[in-house]
Amino acid sequence: MSYIDVLGQIKKGQIKSIYPLHGEEVYFIRQIEQAVIKAVLAPDEMDMNLVILEREPAVNELRALIETVPFMGGKNVIVVRGTSLLRSKKKESNEEDEIGDKGDDHLLELIANMPDYVHVILSTTDKVDKRRKLFKMIEKYGAAVEVSHLKVKDVRGWLTAKLAEHNKKMSTDAMEYFLGIVSMMPKVSLGFLHNELEKAALFTANKAVISKQDLSEIMSAIPEISVF
């Protein structure tokens, strides 16, 4: 499933029990995380019903989190960043393989019978093994999303949509200047572009149209762009 498709589903209230997110574009991963969190939890529920883990828990810890009934009703959202659950398993010893297989079995059973009060997001920038039973099971009951870097040719559409969110437009020469900067990047970093666009929106708070001069003033402090 694509990034756009999954965001469209979430906006319609069609939220899956589990989302495995994989790929290099962390910006897209964070956008999906926030979309699920905002769709499921009210602001006053986030302290008690939202768990964000920057390290991967043991299988039994993850299972306990998933099976924990939400405080005062409602739902829980569990975010696990940098998961290794979707990668190929390294074969090191028969004992470790047996432990790993049992852990997978527990997760397979849990994913097939996820409580209706929890939503889980697993994300990684590593390559995943789509042949694993665990990945296939998650795909069956959830929504797997691959989030690759945006291609230069697709930046104009992304930029236009983000400008509309700010009720802004760019002049023609400003748009070409911005796209020219993007074309110099070895990889398009949406995190970087998002931050620069936020700065431009603040800088031009009293204007509806962002000019090339505005962008030049905002972005000229960045060495690579000052050369451009």
C-alpha positions as CSV (number, residue, x, y, z in Angstrom):
1,M,0.0,0.0,0.0
2,S,1.3,3.5,-0.8
3,Y,1.8,6.4,1.6
4,I,-1.0,8.4,0.0
5,D,-3.5,5.4,0.1
6,V,-2.9,4.7,3.8
7,L,-3.3,8.4,4.7
8,G,-6.5,8.4,2.7
9,Q,-7.8,5.4,4.6
10,I,-6.9,6.9,8.0
11,K,-8.7,10.2,7.1
12,K,-11.8,8.1,6.4
13,G,-11.6,6.4,9.8
14,Q,-10.5,3.1,8.3
15,I,-7.7,2.4,10.7
16,K,-5.9,-1.0,10.8
17,S,-4.9,-2.8,13.9
18,I,-1.2,-3.0,12.8
19,Y,1.0,-1.0,10.5
20,P,4.5,-2.2,9.4
21,L,6.2,0.8,7.9
22,H,9.5,0.3,6.1
23,G,11.8,2.3,3.9
24,E,14.3,5.2,3.9
25,E,12.0,8.2,4.1
26,V,11.5,8.8,7.9
27,Y,9.4,11.9,7.1
28,F,6.6,9.7,5.6
29,I,6.9,7.2,8.6
30,R,6.4,10.1,11.1
31,Q,3.5,11.5,9.0
32,I,1.6,8.1,9.2
33,E,2.4,7.8,12.9
34,Q,0.9,11.2,13.6
35,A,-2.1,10.5,11.4
36,V,-3.0,7.3,13.3
37,I,-2.3,8.9,16.7
38,K,-4.5,11.9,16.0
39,A,-7.3,9.8,14.5
40,V,-7.4,7.4,17.5
41,L,-6.6,9.5,20.5
42,A,-7.9,12.7,21.9
43,P,-5.3,15.2,23.1
44,D,-6.1,14.4,26.8
45,E,-5.6,10.6,26.1
46,M,-2.1,10.8,24.8
47,D,-0.3,10.7,28.2
48,M,-2.0,7.5,29.3
49,N,-2.8,5.7,26.0
50,L,0.2,6.4,23.8
51,V,3.4,4.4,24.0
52,I,6.4,5.3,21.8
53,L,9.4,3.1,22.0
54,E,12.8,4.0,20.4
55,R,14.1,0.6,21.3
56,E,12.5,-2.8,20.5
57,P,10.9,-4.6,23.4
58,A,11.2,-8.3,23.9
59,V,8.4,-10.3,22.4
60,N,6.8,-10.9,25.8
61,E,7.0,-7.2,26.6
62,L,5.3,-6.3,23.3
63,R,2.6,-8.9,23.9
64,A,1.9,-7.4,27.4
65,L,1.7,-3.9,25.9
66,I,-0.7,-5.1,23.2
67,E,-2.9,-6.9,25.7
68,T,-3.0,-4.1,28.3
69,V,-6.6,-2.7,28.5
70,P,-6.7,1.1,27.9
71,F,-7.0,3.4,30.9
72,M,-10.6,4.6,31.4
73,G,-11.7,2.8,28.2
74,G,-10.8,4.2,24.8
75,K,-7.9,2.8,22.8
76,N,-4.1,2.4,23.0
77,V,-1.6,3.3,20.3
78,I,1.8,1.6,20.5
79,V,4.7,2.8,18.3
80,V,7.9,0.8,18.0
81,R,10.6,2.5,16.0
82,G,13.7,0.7,14.6
83,T,12.0,-2.8,14.8
84,S,14.0,-5.9,13.8
85,L,10.9,-8.1,13.6
86,L,10.5,-7.6,9.9
87,R,14.2,-8.3,8.9
88,S,15.6,-11.6,7.7
89,K,16.5,-13.8,10.7
90,K,20.3,-14.5,11.1
91,K,21.1,-18.2,11.5
92,E,23.6,-18.5,14.3
93,S,22.6,-21.5,16.4
94,N,19.9,-24.1,16.6
95,E,19.0,-22.9,20.1
96,E,18.6,-19.3,19.0
97,D,16.5,-20.4,16.0
98,E,14.2,-22.3,18.2
99,I,13.7,-19.3,20.6
100,G,13.1,-17.1,17.6
101,D,10.6,-19.4,16.0
102,K,8.6,-19.6,19.3
103,G,8.7,-15.8,19.5
104,D,7.3,-15.6,16.0
105,D,4.6,-18.2,16.8
106,H,3.4,-16.1,19.8
107,L,3.3,-13.0,17.6
108,L,1.5,-14.7,14.7
109,E,-1.2,-15.8,17.1
110,L,-1.5,-12.4,18.6
111,I,-1.6,-10.6,15.3
112,A,-4.4,-12.9,14.1
113,N,-6.4,-12.0,17.2
114,M,-5.5,-8.4,17.9
115,P,-7.7,-6.7,20.6
116,D,-10.0,-4.1,19.1
117,Y,-8.7,-1.5,21.5
118,V,-5.1,-1.3,20.2
119,H,-3.3,0.0,17.2
120,V,0.4,-1.0,16.7
121,I,2.9,0.8,14.4
122,L,6.2,-1.0,13.7
123,S,8.8,1.0,11.7
124,T,12.2,0.4,10.3
125,T,14.6,2.0,7.7
126,D,16.2,-1.4,7.2
127,K,15.3,-3.8,4.4
128,V,12.5,-6.2,5.3
129,D,12.0,-9.8,4.4
130,K,8.6,-10.0,2.8
131,R,8.8,-13.8,2.6
132,R,8.6,-14.2,6.4
133,K,5.4,-15.6,7.8
134,L,5.3,-12.7,10.3
135,F,5.4,-10.1,7.5
136,K,2.7,-11.9,5.5
137,M,0.5,-12.2,8.6
138,I,0.8,-8.5,9.3
139,E,0.0,-7.7,5.7
140,K,-3.1,-9.8,6.0
141,Y,-4.5,-8.2,9.2
142,G,-2.9,-4.7,8.8
143,A,-1.5,-2.4,6.2
144,A,2.2,-2.7,5.1
145,V,3.6,0.6,3.7
146,E,6.9,1.0,1.9
147,V,8.1,4.6,2.2
148,S,10.9,5.4,-0.3
149,H,12.5,8.7,-0.9
150,L,10.4,11.0,-3.0
151,K,11.6,11.4,-6.6
152,V,12.5,14.8,-7.9
153,K,9.7,14.7,-10.5
154,D,7.2,14.2,-7.7
155,V,8.3,17.1,-5.5
156,R,6.2,19.7,-7.3
157,G,3.0,17.8,-6.4
158,W,4.1,17.4,-2.8
159,L,5.1,21.1,-2.6
160,T,1.8,22.3,-4.0
161,A,-0.2,20.2,-1.5
162,K,1.9,21.4,1.4
163,L,1.5,25.1,0.3
164,A,-2.2,24.6,0.2
165,E,-2.2,23.4,3.8
166,H,-0.7,26.8,4.7
167,N,-3.0,28.7,2.3
168,K,0.1,29.8,0.4
169,K,1.3,29.8,-3.2
170,M,4.7,30.3,-4.7
171,S,5.5,32.6,-7.6
172,T,6.6,30.8,-10.8
173,D,10.3,31.8,-10.4
174,A,10.2,30.8,-6.7
175,M,8.9,27.4,-7.5
176,E,11.6,26.9,-10.1
177,Y,14.2,28.1,-7.7
178,F,13.0,25.6,-5.0
179,L,12.9,22.7,-7.5
180,G,16.3,23.7,-8.7
181,I,17.6,23.3,-5.2
182,V,15.9,19.9,-4.9
183,S,17.5,18.7,-8.2
184,M,21.0,19.1,-6.6
185,M,20.2,16.8,-3.8
186,P,21.7,13.2,-4.0
187,K,18.5,12.1,-2.3
188,V,15.4,14.3,-1.7
189,S,15.1,14.8,2.1
190,L,11.4,15.5,2.8
191,G,12.4,16.3,6.4
192,F,14.6,19.1,5.1
193,L,12.1,20.4,2.6
194,H,9.3,20.4,5.2
195,N,11.4,22.4,7.6
196,E,12.4,24.9,4.9
197,L,8.8,25.3,3.9
198,E,7.7,25.8,7.5
199,K,10.3,28.6,7.8
200,A,9.1,30.2,4.5
201,A,5.5,30.1,5.7
202,L,6.4,31.9,8.9
203,F,8.7,34.4,7.1
204,T,5.8,35.3,4.8
205,A,3.1,35.2,7.4
206,N,1.5,38.4,6.0
207,K,1.7,37.4,2.4
208,A,-0.3,34.9,0.3
209,V,2.5,34.3,-2.3
210,I,6.1,33.3,-1.5
211,S,8.5,35.0,-3.8
212,K,12.0,33.9,-5.0
213,Q,13.5,36.7,-3.0
214,D,11.8,35.3,0.1
215,L,13.3,31.9,-0.5
216,S,16.7,33.3,-1.2
217,E,16.8,35.1,2.1
218,I,15.5,32.1,4.0
219,M,17.7,29.5,2.5
220,S,20.9,31.4,1.6
221,A,22.5,30.5,4.9
222,I,22.7,26.8,3.9
223,P,26.2,26.4,2.2
224,E,25.0,24.1,-0.6
225,I,22.2,26.5,-1.5
226,S,24.2,29.7,-1.3
227,V,26.4,28.2,-4.1
228,F,23.2,27.5,-6.1
